[in-house]
Each structure stands twice: as C-alpha cells, then as structure tokens.
Amino acid sequence: MRRSHGTGEFRRGELASCGTGVVFEPGAMVFHPERLHLGDDVYVGHHAILKGYYRGTMRIGAGTWIGQGCFFHSAGDITIGENVGVGPGVMLLTSTHQEAGRGTPILHAPIAFGPIVIEDDADLGVGTIVLPGVTIGRGAQIGAGAVVSTSVEAYAVVAGVPARLLRMRPDGRDS
C-alpha cells in the first residue's frame, strides 16, 4: 500500500520558527513544516523542496540564499549557518539505504541517517550534492556539480566527483 507524502503546501504558521523577511518563491514546497526553523531574511527559490521528516530537524540561518530547484532531505538533520549561498539544483541528502542482504532489493534495505552541517559563509555551487554525515566548514566554496562525500575544512575550495581539495583561502576572503 503506497501513501502520499502530501502536496508540500504549507502556511508560515505551521513552521517550527520563521524569522522576519523570509521569502518563499512560488512553487517552493515544505514537508513536515513543524521540523523547519528559519532565521531572518532567508530566501527560498522557485520550486525548491525542503523535505522534512518526522524525526529530523532542518535549521537554516539568517541571510541564507537557497536557489531554485534545490532538494533538501532532513531525515538525519540539516543545519545551515548564516549567510550561506546555495546554488540552484543543490541536493542535501541525510539518509541512505544500507547494504541489502542477498535477494533483498536496496529499496527495502534498512536506512542509515547522517547529519549535514554547513557552517556560516559557505557557498555551494550549482548542482552540488552533499551526502549524509558531511560538515562543510565556514567560508568553504564547493564547485558546481561536486559530490561531497567527506567533510570539508573551513575556507577550503573543493570541486569534482568526488569533491577534492583545490586550494585553501588563507585569509578567509576570496582568493
């Protein structure tokens, strides 16, 4: 028996907390809004999906910009700091199916959860994918299309599949 996850339509009053100046563009969807906390001046682009889960929490800090068509799944918790840039099409995934036993479809295997933390002033390029259990340090830059499977140090610049260190930003400013 399949059940719907709902439409993703929500009212601000259903959010766990919502700062002032928050913008949700048309088509943005929120699932489990009671698990979503937004700081002041957060922007959520057109058709972004903030998919909460009955047990995970999503916290998005003040001044963060979330591009169009992003998909965040917070079953294992997502914490995004302040003034974070998230390019269009970015995916944050906090769960994965564990290895299934022989004859068991992966779809029916147990699920493992891992939190994602993105610290203040980080920037995630268009189409970045961040996998469960990853922390992206303060001021880090993630190149477009990167798949981030391990944590990234503060002020690191990474890119690729899988994401690899290109250089460090020594003084915390763009180099």
C-alpha positions in Angstrom: 0.0 0.0 0.0 1.5 3.3 -1.1 0.8 6.5 0.7 1.3 10.1 -0.5 3.7 12.4 1.2 1.3 15.2 0.6 1.5 18.3 -1.6 4.2 20.2 0.1 1.8 23.2 0.5 2.2 24.9 3.9 1.4 28.0 5.9 4.0 30.0 7.7 2.3 29.4 11.0 3.0 25.7 10.6 6.8 26.2 10.6 8.6 25.5 13.9 10.0 29.0 13.6 10.2 31.6 10.9 12.2 34.9 11.1 11.3 38.2 9.6 11.9 38.9 5.9 11.7 35.2 4.8 10.8 34.8 1.1 9.3 31.7 -0.4 9.1 31.9 -4.1 6.1 30.3 -5.9 6.4 26.5 -6.2 8.6 26.1 -3.1 7.4 23.1 -1.1 7.9 22.2 2.6 7.2 18.8 4.0 6.9 18.4 7.8 7.0 22.2 8.3 6.9 21.6 12.1 10.5 20.5 11.8 11.8 23.6 9.9 13.4 26.6 11.6 14.3 29.6 9.5 16.3 32.7 10.6 15.7 36.2 9.3 16.0 37.1 5.7 16.2 33.6 4.3 15.4 33.3 0.6 13.9 30.0 -0.8 13.9 29.9 -4.6 11.2 28.7 -7.0 10.4 25.0 -6.9 12.9 24.3 -4.0 11.8 21.3 -1.9 12.6 21.4 1.9 11.6 17.9 2.8 11.4 17.4 6.4 10.9 14.1 8.1 9.0 13.1 11.2 12.3 12.7 13.2 14.8 15.1 11.6 15.2 18.8 12.0 16.2 21.4 9.5 17.7 24.7 10.7 18.6 27.5 8.2 20.4 30.5 9.5 19.8 34.2 8.8 20.7 35.7 5.4 21.0 32.3 3.7 20.0 32.1 0.0 18.6 28.8 -1.4 18.5 28.7 -5.2 15.8 27.4 -7.5 15.0 23.7 -7.7 17.0 22.6 -4.6 16.2 19.4 -2.7 17.0 19.1 1.0 16.0 15.9 2.8 16.5 16.3 6.6 15.7 12.9 7.9 19.1 12.9 9.6 19.1 16.6 10.5 20.4 19.6 8.4 21.9 22.6 10.0 22.8 25.5 7.7 24.6 28.6 9.2 24.2 32.2 8.4 24.9 33.9 5.0 25.3 30.6 3.2 24.8 30.6 -0.6 23.2 27.5 -2.0 23.1 27.5 -5.8 20.2 26.2 -7.9 19.7 22.4 -8.1 21.7 21.6 -4.9 20.8 18.4 -3.1 21.4 17.8 0.6 20.8 14.1 1.5 20.9 12.9 5.1 19.8 9.3 4.6 21.0 6.3 2.5 19.9 2.7 2.2 22.4 0.3 3.9 23.7 -2.7 2.0 20.9 -5.2 1.5 21.3 -8.9 2.0 21.3 -11.2 -0.9 17.9 -11.2 -2.6 16.8 -8.0 -0.8 16.1 -5.1 -3.1 18.1 -2.0 -2.0 14.8 -0.1 -1.8 13.8 -2.4 1.1 17.1 -2.3 2.9 17.4 -0.5 6.3 18.0 3.2 6.1 21.0 4.9 7.8 21.0 8.6 8.7 23.8 11.1 9.0 23.5 14.9 9.7 24.7 17.6 7.3 26.2 20.8 8.8 27.0 23.8 6.6 28.8 26.5 8.5 28.5 30.3 8.1 29.5 32.0 4.9 30.0 28.8 2.9 28.9 28.7 -0.8 27.6 25.6 -2.7 27.8 25.8 -6.4 25.0 24.9 -8.9 24.1 21.2 -8.7 26.3 20.3 -5.7 25.3 17.0 -4.0 26.1 16.7 -0.3 25.9 13.2 1.2 25.0 12.1 4.8 27.4 12.8 7.6 29.2 15.7 5.9 30.2 19.0 7.5 31.2 21.9 5.3 33.3 24.4 7.2 32.9 28.1 7.5 33.7 30.0 4.3 34.2 26.9 2.2 33.5 27.0 -1.5 32.1 24.0 -3.3 32.4 23.9 -7.1 29.4 23.4 -9.4 28.4 19.8 -9.8 30.6 18.5 -7.0 29.6 15.4 -5.0 30.7 16.0 -1.4 31.1 12.7 0.4 33.6 13.7 3.1 33.7 16.8 5.4 35.3 20.0 4.0 37.6 22.2 6.1 36.9 25.9 6.8 37.9 28.1 3.8 38.7 25.2 1.6 37.8 25.3 -2.1 36.7 21.9 -3.4 35.3 20.6 -6.7 34.8 17.3 -8.6 33.3 13.9 -8.3 34.1 13.0 -5.6 34.9 16.5 -4.4 38.7 17.1 -3.8 40.6 20.0 -2.3 41.8 22.5 -4.9 43.2 25.2 -2.6 42.7 27.0 0.7 41.5 30.5 1.1 44.2 31.6 3.7 42.7 34.8 5.0 39.0 33.9 4.7 38.4 36.1 1.7 38.0 35.1 -1.9 41.4 34.3 -3.4 
